[in-house]
Amino acid sequence: FALGPAGVIREVTDAGLLGRGGAAFPTGRKWQATASQADHPHYLVCNADESEPGTFKDRVLMEGDPFALIEAMTIAGYAIGAHQGFLYLRGEYPRALGLLENAIASARARGLLGEDVLGQGYAFDIEIRRGAGAYICGEETAIFNSIEGYRGEPRTKPPFPVEKGLFGKPTAVNNVETLVNVLPILNGRTEETKLFCLSGNVARPGIYELPFGVTLRELIELAGPPDRMRAVLLGGAAGSFVRPDELDIPLTFEGTRAAGTTLGSGVVLVLDDTVELPRVLLRIAEFFRDESCGQCVPCRVGTVRQEEALHRIKDRTGADAAGDIALLREVGAAMRDASICGLGQTAWNAVESAIDRLGAYE
């Protein structure tokens, strides 16, 4: 409150906080763009849907310290000039739901939410909306449709959410991990850390919090690597594979981009040589086919064609698979270029990287 809304935005901008849901968009710039819109009211949406396979960091944050998220949402709402926040919570998180409902009720009772936050004349409240298990509702505009009671489908952009978002009003959408990182920034801590979700063939799967810039090798060493590593999937189903000889990639948004992969939401899935790669790719393709909302043709048809081709070549290699691999490339390029949202645009990433980097069907 002493800093004022502009001061809060300046602190977050100067700290260089980037979105932690996968897109890595500068948080301060998003807040500034929302705050500067003349149209009112403004809204804040916390994306707690966390439906990327292999991701569980937001659940741990919400269950471990629900008050941190409520405080961060209140600060974000104050900065962008919003008086209402919506917390869009993954439907499969009943424990987080109970803890958050309790924390919101406690905050209201103590004057930390409501008509007059801390006696400063600022009104802000939070409403929890539960998702119904749709992966697509992790996309920022599909969240708006879902909250408004419509089918969970992405909207075309522009207009962007900061101009016309929830209920057609200026809206800032932030991931849980992005928001809780606002608190150390305003408390003067500068070192940025990232939460990584390790799973697969490691001795100690779980959440690891490490400074940006550690290498993939250092992270996997902490979790206990397998004896014979086959590959690592970075970024979840929408991410891409890296080989065991590429483990010195620095885990920053820039470092992973330079290496031709993605940090995404922080998923690190380690696979050893007992895993049948064609079966993993088929499972990913089935997931995207199921989760496509069907609104646009490239994704609705492309995800089905991708799965069909992977079914045909699941036991084939070399020349026997060449025709379907050429088809996969064509379908993948069409999905990436013509789909209206990130689901279709990234549905081919893991398959492409497995073919090109890992030689999955050679």
C-alpha positions in Angstrom: 0.0 0.0 0.0 2.9 2.4 0.7 4.3 1.7 -2.8 0.9 2.2 -4.6 -0.2 0.2 -7.6 2.3 1.8 -10.0 5.1 1.1 -7.5 4.2 -2.6 -7.2 4.1 -3.0 -11.0 7.5 -1.3 -11.2 9.1 -3.6 -8.6 7.7 -6.7 -10.4 8.9 -5.3 -13.8 12.4 -4.5 -12.5 12.7 -8.0 -11.0 12.1 -9.4 -14.5 9.5 -11.9 -13.3 8.3 -14.1 -16.2 5.2 -16.3 -16.3 5.8 -19.8 -14.9 2.9 -21.5 -16.6 5.0 -22.2 -19.7 4.6 -19.0 -21.8 7.3 -17.0 -19.9 5.5 -13.6 -20.7 6.8 -10.7 -18.5 4.4 -10.4 -15.6 5.0 -6.7 -15.0 4.2 -5.8 -18.6 1.0 -7.8 -18.4 0.0 -6.1 -15.2 0.8 -2.6 -16.7 -1.2 -3.3 -19.8 -4.2 -4.4 -17.7 -3.9 -1.5 -15.3 -3.8 1.1 -18.1 -7.1 0.1 -19.7 -9.8 2.7 -19.3 -12.6 0.1 -19.5 -13.8 -1.1 -16.0 -14.1 -3.3 -14.0 -10.8 -5.1 -14.3 -10.4 -8.8 -13.3 -7.7 -11.1 -12.0 -7.7 -14.8 -12.8 -5.4 -17.2 -11.1 -4.7 -20.2 -13.4 -4.6 -23.1 -11.0 -5.8 -25.7 -13.5 -2.4 -27.4 -13.8 -3.4 -30.0 -16.3 0.0 -30.5 -18.1 0.9 -34.2 -17.6 3.8 -34.5 -15.2 3.2 -31.1 -13.4 2.3 -31.0 -9.7 4.1 -27.8 -8.4 1.0 -25.7 -8.1 -0.8 -28.3 -6.1 2.2 -28.5 -3.7 2.2 -24.7 -3.4 -1.5 -24.4 -2.7 -1.6 -27.2 -0.2 1.6 -26.1 1.5 0.8 -22.4 1.9 -2.6 -21.3 0.6 -2.3 -17.9 2.4 0.7 -17.1 0.2 -1.5 -17.4 -2.9 -4.3 -15.3 -1.4 -1.8 -12.6 -0.4 -0.2 -12.6 -3.9 -3.6 -12.5 -5.6 -4.6 -9.5 -3.4 -1.4 -7.7 -4.4 -1.9 -8.5 -8.1 -5.5 -7.3 -7.9 -4.4 -4.0 -6.2 -1.7 -3.5 -8.9 -4.1 -3.9 -11.8 -7.1 -2.1 -10.3 -9.2 -5.2 -9.9 -11.7 -5.8 -7.1 -12.6 -9.3 -8.0 -10.3 -12.3 -8.4 -11.2 -15.8 -9.7 -9.1 -18.8 -8.7 -9.7 -21.4 -11.3 -8.8 -24.6 -9.6 -8.2 -28.0 -11.1 -11.2 -30.3 -10.3 -9.0 -33.2 -9.2 -7.5 -31.2 -6.3 -10.0 -31.7 -3.5 -7.4 -31.2 -0.7 -6.2 -27.9 -2.2 -9.9 -26.8 -2.5 -10.6 -27.4 1.2 -7.4 -25.6 2.3 -8.0 -22.6 0.0 -11.6 -22.3 1.1 -10.5 -22.3 4.7 -7.7 -19.7 4.0 -10.1 -17.4 2.1 -12.7 -17.5 5.0 -9.9 -16.8 7.5 -8.6 -13.9 5.4 -12.1 -12.4 5.2 -12.7 -12.8 8.9 -9.4 -10.9 9.6 -10.0 -8.0 7.1 -7.4 -9.3 4.6 -10.1 -9.7 2.0 -13.5 -8.0 1.5 -14.8 -4.4 1.3 -11.9 -2.8 3.1 -8.6 -4.7 3.0 -6.4 -3.8 6.0 -8.5 -0.6 6.5 -6.9 1.0 3.4 -10.2 1.6 1.5 -9.4 -1.1 -1.2 -12.0 -3.8 -1.8 -10.9 -7.2 -3.1 -12.4 -10.6 -2.9 -11.6 -14.1 -4.3 -14.0 -16.6 -5.7 -13.0 -20.2 -6.4 -14.2 -21.8 -9.6 -13.5 -25.5 -10.1 -12.5 -27.0 -13.5 -14.1 -30.2 -14.7 -11.0 -31.9 -15.9 -10.4 -30.3 -19.3 -6.8 -29.8 -20.4 -7.8 -27.0 -22.8 -9.0 -24.9 -19.8 -5.4 -24.3 -18.9 -5.3 -22.0 -21.9 -5.9 -18.4 -20.7 -8.9 -17.6 -22.9 -10.6 -21.0 -22.5 -10.6 -20.3 -18.7 -12.7 -17.2 -19.4 -15.3 -19.3 -21.3 -15.4 -21.9 -18.5 -15.8 -19.3 -15.7 -18.6 -17.6 -17.7 -20.4 -21.0 -17.9 -19.7 -21.7 -21.6 -17.9 -24.7 -23.2 -14.2 -24.6 -22.5 -12.8 -23.4 -25.9 -10.1 -20.9 -26.7 -10.9 -17.5 -28.1 -9.1 -16.0 -31.1 -6.6 -13.3 -30.3 -6.6 -10.3 -30.7 -8.3 -8.9 -28.7 -5.9 -10.0 -26.0 -7.1 -10.7 -22.4 -5.6 -7.4 -21.1 -8.1 -5.6 -23.4 -11.1 -7.9 -23.5 -10.9 -10.9 -21.2 -13.3 -12.3 -18.6 -16.8 -10.9 -19.2 -15.3 -8.8 -22.0 -13.3 -6.7 -19.5 -9.5 -6.2 -19.1 -8.1 -9.2 -17.3 -4.7 -10.4 -16.1 -4.2 -14.2 -16.0 -1.4 -15.5 -13.9 -0.2 -19.0 -12.9 0.0 -20.0 -9.2 3.8 -20.2 -9.2 4.1 -16.8 -11.0 1.9 -15.1 -8.3 3.6 -16.6 -5.2 7.0 -15.3 -6.7 5.6 -11.7 -6.3 5.9 -12.0 -2.5 9.8 -12.4 -2.2 10.2 -9.7 -4.8 8.3 -7.2 -2.7 10.2 -8.4 0.4 13.5 -7.5 -1.3 14.8 -11.0 -2.2 16.3 -11.1 -5.7 17.5 -14.6 -6.4 15.0 -16.3 -8.6 14.3 -20.0 -8.2 12.1 -22.3 -10.2 10.1 -25.4 -9.2 10.8 -28.5 -11.2 8.6 -31.6 -11.2 10.7 -34.7 -11.5 9.1 -38.0 -12.3 9.8 -41.2 -14.3 12.8 -43.5 -13.7 14.4 -41.6 -10.9 15.1 -42.7 -7.3 13.5 -39.7 -5.7 10.6 -38.2 -7.7 9.1 -35.0 -6.5 9.4 -31.2 -6.5 12.8 -29.6 -6.6 13.3 -25.9 -6.1 16.6 -24.6 -7.6 18.0 -21.3 -8.9 17.6 -20.6 -12.6 20.6 -21.6 -14.6 21.4 -25.0 -13.0 21.9 -27.7 -15.6 19.6 -30.5 -16.4 22.3 -32.9 -15.3 22.6 -31.3 -11.8 18.8 -31.5 -11.3 18.6 -35.2 -12.3 21.6 -36.0 -10.1 19.7 -34.7 -7.1 16.8 -37.0 -7.9 18.9 -40.1 -8.5 19.3 -40.9 -12.2 18.7 -44.3 -13.7 21.7 -46.5 -14.7 20.9 -46.4 -18.4 19.1 -43.2 -19.4 17.2 -43.3 -22.7 15.8 -39.8 -22.8 14.3 -36.9 -20.9 11.0 -35.2 -21.7 11.2 -31.5 -20.9 8.0 -29.4 -20.6 5.4 -32.2 -20.4 3.3 -33.7 -23.2 3.6 -30.4 -25.1 7.4 -30.3 -24.6 10.2 -32.2 -26.3 12.7 -34.9 -25.7 16.4 -34.4 -25.1 19.2 -37.1 -25.3 21.4 -38.2 -22.5 24.3 -36.4 -24.1 22.4 -33.1 -23.9 22.1 -32.9 -20.1 24.3 -29.8 -19.8 21.5 -27.5 -21.0 21.1 -24.6 -18.5 17.6 -24.6 -17.1 16.5 -21.1 -18.1 13.9 -20.0 -20.6 16.7 -18.7 -22.9 19.0 -21.7 -22.4 16.3 -24.3 -23.3 15.2 -22.3 -26.3 18.7 -22.1 -27.6 19.0 -25.9 -27.3 15.8 -26.3 -29.3 13.6 -27.5 -26.5 11.4 -25.8 -23.9 11.3 -25.4 -20.1 7.5 -25.2 -20.2 5.9 -25.5 -16.7 9.0 -27.3 -15.3 8.2 -30.9 -16.1 11.2 -33.3 -16.2 10.3 -36.8 -17.1 13.3 -39.2 -17.1 13.0 -42.4 -19.1 15.5 -45.3 -19.0 16.1 -48.0 -21.7 13.3 -50.3 -20.4 10.7 -47.8 -21.7 9.3 -48.4 -25.2 9.4 -45.0 -26.8 6.8 -45.7 -29.5 4.3 -46.6 -26.8 5.1 -43.3 -24.9 4.5 -41.3 -28.1 1.3 -43.1 -28.7 0.1 -42.3 -25.2 0.9 -38.6 -25.7 -0.9 -38.6 -29.1 -4.0 -40.3 -27.4 -3.9 -37.6 -24.7 -4.0 -34.7 -27.3 -6.7 -36.4 -29.3 -8.8 -36.7 -26.2 -8.2 -33.2 -25.0 -8.6 -31.3 -28.3 -11.7 -29.1 -27.9 -12.6 -29.7 -31.6 -13.1 -26.0 -32.3 -10.5 -25.7 -35.1 -10.0 -28.3 -37.9 -6.2 -28.5 -37.9 -6.2 -29.7 -34.3 -9.4 -31.7 -34.3 -8.4 -33.7 -37.4 -4.6 -33.5 -37.0 -4.5 -35.0 -33.5 -6.6 -38.0 -34.8 -4.4 -38.5 -37.8 -1.3 -38.3 -35.7 -2.5 -41.0 -33.4 -3.6 -43.2 -36.3 -0.1 -42.9 -37.9 1.7 -43.7 -34.6 -0.6 -46.8 -34.2 0.4 -48.1 -37.6 4.2 -47.7 -37.0 4.4 -48.7 -33.3 6.2 -51.9 -34.1 7.9 -50.7 -37.3 11.3 -49.1 -38.1 13.3 -47.8 -41.1 11.7 -48.0 -44.5 8.5 -49.6 -43.2 7.8 -46.5 -41.1 9.1 -43.9 -43.6 5.7 -43.2 -45.3 3.9 -42.6 -42.1 6.7 -40.4 -40.7 6.5 -38.2 -43.8 2.7 -38.0 -43.1 3.3 -37.1 -39.5 5.6 -34.3 -40.5 3.0 -32.9 -42.8 0.2 -33.2 -40.3 2.5 -31.7 -37.5 3.4 -28.7 -39.7 -0.3 -28.0 -40.4 -1.2 -28.2 -36.7 1.6 -26.0 -35.7 0.9 -23.3 -38.3 -2.9 -23.3 -38.4 -4.2 -24.2 -34.9 -5.7 -21.3 -33.0 -4.2 -22.2 -29.6 -1.2 -23.8 -28.0 -2.7 -27.3 -27.8 -2.7 -27.9 -31.5 0.5 -25.9 -32.0 2.5 -28.1 -29.6 0.7 -31.5 -30.1 3.5 -32.6 -32.5 6.5 -31.3 -30.5 7.2 -34.5 -28.5 6.7 -36.8 -31.5 9.0 -34.6 -33.7 11.8 -34.5 -31.2 11.6 -38.3 -30.6 11.9 -38.9 -34.3 14.7 -36.3 -35.0 16.7 -36.4 -31.7 16.2 -39.9 -30.5 15.8 -41.8 -33.7 12.6 -43.5 -32.4 11.8 -45.4 -35.5 15.2 -46.0 -37.1 
